[in-house]
Amino acid sequence: MSAVARRYYERGRAALAADDLESAQEALRAALDLAPGFGNARVAYAVALARANDTPRAAAVLRTGLPRATSAISAAAMQATLGDVLTMGGDLFGAEDAFQAAASTPGFEARVASGLARVYARLGRFREMAAQLQIAAGAAKAE
């Protein structure tokens, strides 16, 4: 990855932290144009899009990046973020699938369980929600 792509990424993250979604999207898109396999930039760009209520495009950005993931951790981060985006957009069954895909990667237990708990709550599957919350609490204690 180029130093220029990293600078665009850092600018985009700063803009995202300042809630300047337009600047964040512009900088993060530039980072992806320069380095399409830059997983952190892809996740941050999807977050900026989702926060701007463009969940369909955020989901497309993440789905496009999955085959380009440079590691299992990067792929799991994209899957977990895809689960968040799909939950936000109302595609709860797609979100469930995305979270379950991320679950196979060590280190994502708490994030996956909390995401699944949100999905199950919205689906009215309260027993499964409670079970996932217990898993999330246990995983958080272990960290």
C-alpha positions in Angstrom: 0.0 0.0 0.0 1.2 3.4 -0.8 2.0 6.2 1.6 -0.5 8.4 -0.3 -3.3 5.9 0.3 -2.4 5.8 4.0 -2.5 9.6 4.2 -6.0 9.7 2.5 -7.1 7.0 5.0 -5.9 9.0 8.0 -7.6 12.2 6.7 -10.8 10.2 6.1 -10.7 8.7 9.6 -10.1 12.2 11.1 -13.1 13.6 9.1 -15.2 10.6 10.2 -14.3 11.3 13.9 -15.3 15.0 13.3 -18.6 13.8 11.8 -17.6 15.4 8.5 -19.1 12.6 6.4 -18.7 14.2 3.0 -15.0 14.8 3.5 -14.6 11.4 5.0 -16.2 9.7 2.1 -14.1 11.6 -0.4 -10.8 10.8 1.4 -11.6 7.2 2.0 -12.7 6.7 -1.6 -9.4 8.1 -2.7 -7.6 5.7 -0.5 -9.5 2.8 -2.0 -8.9 4.0 -5.5 -5.1 3.9 -4.8 -5.2 0.6 -2.8 -8.3 -1.5 -3.4 -7.1 -4.2 -1.0 -6.8 -1.7 1.9 -9.3 -3.3 4.3 -9.3 -0.7 7.0 -10.0 2.0 4.4 -12.8 -0.1 3.0 -14.4 -0.6 6.4 -14.1 3.1 7.3 -15.6 4.1 3.9 -18.6 1.8 4.5 -19.1 3.2 8.0 -19.0 6.8 6.5 -21.6 5.7 3.9 -23.8 4.0 6.5 -23.7 7.0 8.8 -24.8 9.1 5.8 -27.8 6.7 5.5 -26.5 5.1 2.3 -26.6 1.5 3.6 -27.0 -0.1 0.1 -23.8 1.5 -1.1 -22.0 0.7 2.1 -23.0 -3.0 1.8 -21.8 -3.0 -1.8 -18.5 -1.6 -0.8 -18.0 -4.3 1.8 -19.1 -7.1 -0.5 -16.8 -5.9 -3.2 -13.9 -5.9 -0.8 -14.4 -9.4 0.6 -12.6 -11.2 -2.2 -9.7 -8.7 -1.9 -9.2 -9.2 1.9 -5.5 -9.7 2.6 -6.1 -11.7 5.8 -8.8 -13.6 7.7 -8.9 -10.8 10.2 -9.6 -8.2 7.5 -12.3 -10.4 6.0 -13.9 -10.9 9.4 -13.9 -7.2 10.0 -15.6 -6.6 6.7 -18.2 -9.3 7.4 -18.9 -7.9 10.9 -19.2 -4.4 9.5 -21.4 -5.8 6.8 -23.6 -7.3 9.5 -23.9 -3.9 11.2 -24.7 -2.2 7.9 -27.3 -4.7 6.9 -28.9 -4.5 10.4 -29.1 -0.8 10.0 -30.6 -1.2 6.5 -33.2 -3.7 7.7 -31.8 -6.8 6.0 -31.8 -8.9 9.1 -31.3 -12.3 7.5 -28.4 -11.0 5.5 -27.0 -9.5 8.7 -27.3 -12.8 10.5 -25.4 -14.5 7.6 -22.6 -11.8 7.7 -22.1 -12.1 11.5 -22.0 -15.9 11.3 -19.4 -15.7 8.6 -17.2 -13.5 10.9 -17.8 -15.8 13.8 -15.2 -18.3 12.6 -12.4 -15.9 13.1 -10.8 -15.8 16.6 -11.1 -12.4 18.3 -14.5 -11.5 16.9 -16.6 -13.4 19.4 -17.9 -10.4 21.4 -18.6 -8.3 18.2 -20.4 -11.2 16.5 -22.5 -12.1 19.5 -23.6 -8.5 20.2 -24.4 -8.1 16.5 -26.4 -11.3 16.5 -28.2 -10.2 19.7 -29.4 -7.0 17.9 -30.5 -9.0 14.9 -32.4 -11.5 17.0 -34.0 -8.7 19.1 -35.4 -7.1 15.9 -36.6 -10.5 14.7 -38.4 -11.2 17.9 -36.2 -14.2 18.7 -35.6 -13.2 22.3 -34.2 -16.5 23.6 -31.5 -16.4 21.0 -30.9 -12.8 21.7 -30.4 -13.5 25.4 -28.0 -16.4 24.6 -25.9 -14.1 22.3 -25.8 -11.4 25.0 -24.4 -14.0 27.5 -21.8 -15.0 24.9 -20.9 -11.4 24.3 -20.6 -10.7 28.1 -18.4 -13.8 28.5 -16.2 -12.8 25.6 -15.8 -9.3 26.9 -14.7 -10.6 30.3 -12.1 -12.8 28.6 -10.6 -9.9 26.8 
